[in-house]
């Protein structure tokens, strides 16, 4: 595979007139988590409107002894902005073909896995099966292959999803503004993009080929999605690929700057940790334990209290149950990261392999019961279209 410059746009990639990406990287490079003190953490915890500097302090090692105080403040902010509601969704993987060489990912084009792509009938069967559980929000995912999962294919999947679900999200390869506009018109409401790591040098070492190798194009994906009409965008770094504090700081700054530029956009975070997959035993992850993950999540909540925050099945059930209502506002249920595993008519031979191993395999009903047991209300939909 030909190695291409990871900072140079390819001919089919849209270049937008924006300095958001440059601002994020500049602030990230200036971030020194070791310089913050107990005094600065206490100041951040008492601030009515936390600043970027306050957020930086809350992510620092100096904040670790204050995790209980952070959790209490995060809970107050969550209840203030979201009440006792916890939103539920499920992901649907419709294709696992990928053209990228990302050394940590199960869909890596060099991994010997079973590849599969659902046709429209298969997508409809999957969505019917999911909708029958009572789920009203779905997240459509593919591997990053424009050849096998082109924009039209994704748009048709969104159109079918719009028939069954009140909210439709996509987590696919980054697109140009006009392509985001097309899939939005087909029914997509929001876009999730994992930057993976904001350290461009580390990014280059981890992404050895494919369109995903181009760092700035991915960095500007959320802004193109907003310009394309998407109601909301989600941000995440894959914690464990590089220094988690720095990546979390860059993620928060990225979301903050875009929220200020586009105040109408709905902003949310995910906090995924690196999970075991095919061949990623070659990766030496920066360990991010549950304590550190909780610090990141509560810092996000305190810094941007109105933003959504998703806790995925990468995490064990007990941890997920503990953070809903405290800082997480959305939780997935009935999850499979394989292809074609929801519709009962699809045979075993039709399945494609998983992207990664999940830690919480509970059904929608079981997750709803867990939410209610904590005095919270599981909510399937918070958005009503007026036609």
N, C-alpha and C positions, 0 to 999 in steps of 0.2 A: 504494500500500500504506500503510495507516494506521500511523503511527509510535507505538509503545507504549513506556512507561517500561521501560528495560532492567533495572531493579532490583526491579520489582514482579511478583510471581507472578500468572499467569493463573489463572482459576477452576478449571481441570482439573489444576493442578499441585499435587502434595502438598508440604506444608511439614512438615519433620521437626524434632523438638526436638533440635538439635545446634548447638554453637558451633564446630565444626571449621572451617567456612568463614571465620568471623570471625577465628579465630586465624591462619589462613593469610594472610589479607589484612593483618592487623595486623603480622605478622612480615615480610611482604614489603615493606610501606611503610617499615619501620624499617631495611631492608637497604641498606647503602651499600657497594658493592663496592670503592670507591676507598680505603676506610679501612684495608684489611688490608695487612699488611706481610710481608716475607720471613720474619720470626721466627714469625708466626702460621701461615704456610703450613708451615714446618718442624715446628711443634708438631702441626699436623693430620696430617702424614704419619707421625708417630711415635705417635699416639694409638692405644691398643688398642681403644677404643670411641669413635669420633669423635662429637663433639657437633654440634648445629645450627650453632654458631659455627665449628667446624672445617670443616663442609661449606661454609659461607659463604666461608671463606678459600680453600678449594680452587677455588671458582668465580671468584675475584677475578682482576684483571689481575696481581696480585703472584704468582700461581701459575703464570703462563705459562712462566717460565724453568724450572719444575720439572716440566714435562710428562713427561719421561722417568722421573723418580722416581715420578710419579703412575701412569704406565703399569705400572711394575714392581710397585708395591704393589697395583694393581688386579688384575694377573695372579695374584699370590699369593692374594688374597682369592677370586678366581673359582675357582681350582683347589681351594682349601680347601673351598668350599661346593658346587661343581658338578663337581668332578673334571675329566676331559677331555671331558665330554659337551657337545654342541651340539644343541639341539632345533630341529626343522624344522616348518614349517607353510606353508599357502598361504591367501591370502584368496580369497573368492568373493563377487563383487558380484552380487546378485540383483535389484536395482532401482536406477535412478538418478533417479527422480522426487524432487524436493525442493521444499519450500515456504518455504525460508529464502532471504533475500537477504544472502549473505555475499560480500563484494566480491572475495575472493581465491580462491574455490572454483570448480572446474569444474562442479559440480552446481548452482551458483547458479540459482535459479528464473528469472532473467532471461536466462540464457545460452541461445543458440540452438543446442542440441545434440540429438542423437537420443536420445529417452527410451525406455526399455524396462523391462519388468518380467517376470521369468520366472514362469510358472505352476508348479504343483507337479510336473508332468511334466518341465518344463524344468529345474527345480532338481534333480530326481532324476538326469536325464541328466548334468548338470554334475558332480554329486557322484560318480556312478559313474565318470566319466572321470578325475576327480582321484584317487579311491581306487585305481584301476587302476595309477597310477604308484607306489603304495606309501605315499603320504602317509596319516598317521593323525591329523593335527590340522588343523582347518579354522577359519577366521575368517569369519563371515557378515557381509556389509556391505550396507547400503541407503543411499539418499539419505534425508534426514530429512523424510519425508512420511507422516504418520499416515493420511492419506486413501488413498494408493496402497499403502502398506506398513503395514497396521495390525498391532496386537500379535498377533492371531490368525494372520496371514500369517507373521510372523516365528517364532511358536511352531511352526507346521506345518513351516517350513523347518528348525528345530532338531530336530524329531522325525525328519525324514528324515535329517538329518546324523548323528543318534545311531545310525542303522542302519549307517553306513559308517565312522564315525570314533570314535576313543577319546576325543578332546578336542574340544569344540565351543565356540568363542568367538563373541561378537557385538560388532559395532561399528555401532550404530544410534543413533537419537535417544534422549535420556535418557527414562527411564520412572519411574513411581511404584513404590513398594515392591511392591505387589500384582502389578503387571505384570511386574516382574523375577522375582517368585516363580513366576508362570505360565510364563514362558519357561524358567526353570530346571527346572521340572517337566517341560517338553517336551524337555529335553536339553542346555540351555546350561550350561556350566561356569564361564565367566568373561566379564567385561565390560570393554571398552576404551572410554574416553571421552577425547577430546582437549579440554582446556579452551581450546585455541587460544592465548589470552593471559590471564594473571591480572590484567592491568591493566584494571580495569572501564571506565575512560574510553576507552582504546583499543578495548576490546571493543565499546563502544557505537558507535564510529565504523565498525567493520568489519562489524557485524551489524545491518543496517538494517531487517530485518523477519523475521517468522516466530517460531516458538516458541524458536528458538535465541537470539534476542535477549535472552532473560531470563537474565542472568548468574548469579544465585545458584542457580537451579534446576539449571543445568548443573554448577555447582561442587559441589553436594551429590549428584551422580548416583552416584558410587562408593559412598557410604555407604548410599544406598537399595538399591543392588545387593547389598551385603553383608547388609543386613537382610532382603533378599528371598531369601537362601539361596545366593547365588553363592559358589563356592569361591574365586574370585580376581578381582581388579580391576587394571586397568592405567591408568597416568597418563601424560599427555604435554601439553606445550605445543608449538605449531607454531613452531619457532624461526625467527625472522626477521620475525615480525609486530610485535614490540616488542623492547625490550632483552632479549637472550637470556639474560644472566646473571641478571637479575631473574626472568624467567619460569622458568628452570631451578631457581633457588632456591625459588620458590613451589611448583613441582612436587614437589621433594624433601621440603619441609616438609609438604605436603599428604599425601603417601604415608606419611611418618614418623608424623604424628599419627594417621592412621587405623590404622596398624599397631599403635600403642600401645593404641588403643581397642578394636581387634578383632584380637587376636594370632593368632587362628586363620586369618585371611584370608591368602591368597597374594597378594603384592604384586609388581608388575612395572612397568617403565618402557619407554616408547618415546621416541626422540629425533628426531622428524621435522623436516626442514627444508622451508621453503617451496619448492615446485616449480613450473615453468611449467605454466599451464593456460589455458583459453579466457578472454580478457579480463583476466587478472591482470597484464598489462603496465602497468596503471594503478597497481599497488601498488609502492611504493618500499621493498623489504624492507631490514631491518637485516642487512647481510651477516654470515653465519655460515659461515666457511670450515671446512675439515676439521680444522684445528688447534683451532679453538674447539669444534667438535663433539666431538672427542676429549677435550678438557678436561672438558666436561659429562659425557660418558659415564664417564670414569674417576672423576670426583667422585661420581657416583651410586653406582658400585661400592664405593668406599671408605666412603662414608657409610652405605649399606644393603647390606652385602656378601651378604646372603641373598636379595635381591630379584632377580627375573628382569630381563633387559634385552634388548629386541628391536632388531635392526638391519634396516631395511626396504630394499626395492628403490628407494627414493628416492635411495639412495647408490650410487656406482659399485662394481663388483665388487671392485676392488683394496682399497678402503677397508673393505668388508664383510669380506673375507677377513682383513685385518689385525687387526680388533677382536674377532673371535670367539676365545674362549679368553683374551683379555686382559680384556675387560669385558663384551662381549655374550655372552649365553647362548642366544639364539634368533635364527634367521635364516629369512626367507621364501624360497621357491623356486617356480619355475613360475608366476610372477605375471602376472596381467592385471588392470587396473583398469576394464576394460570389462564389459559385460553379455553373458553367454552365449557366451563364447569358448573354453570348455574342451570341451564336448560336440560331437563331430564332426557330429552330425545337425542341429545348429542352423545354418541358413543365414546368409549374410552380412547379409541384410536384417533378421534378427532381432536383430542386435547393437545395443547402446546404447553411446554414446560413453564414453571414459575419464574418470575423475575428475582424473587428473594423469598426467604423463609419468614412466615409470619409467626407472631408469638401469641396472638389471641384469636382463636378460631370460633368464638361464640356467635350464635345466630342473632338476628335482629331482636327477637323476643327476649333472649337472655341478656343482651346489652340493655334493652329497655327496662327490664326488671332491676338490673344493677343500678341504673340511673335513678329509678324511683326509690330504691332502697336508701339512697342518700338524700332523700327529700327534694329531688330535682324532677323536672318535667321533661321527658323526651319529646322532641318536636320534630316532625317530619318535613315541615315546610314553613318558611317565614316570609314567603313572597307570593303576592297575588297579581296575576296579569289582568289588566282591564282591557278587554277586547272591544 
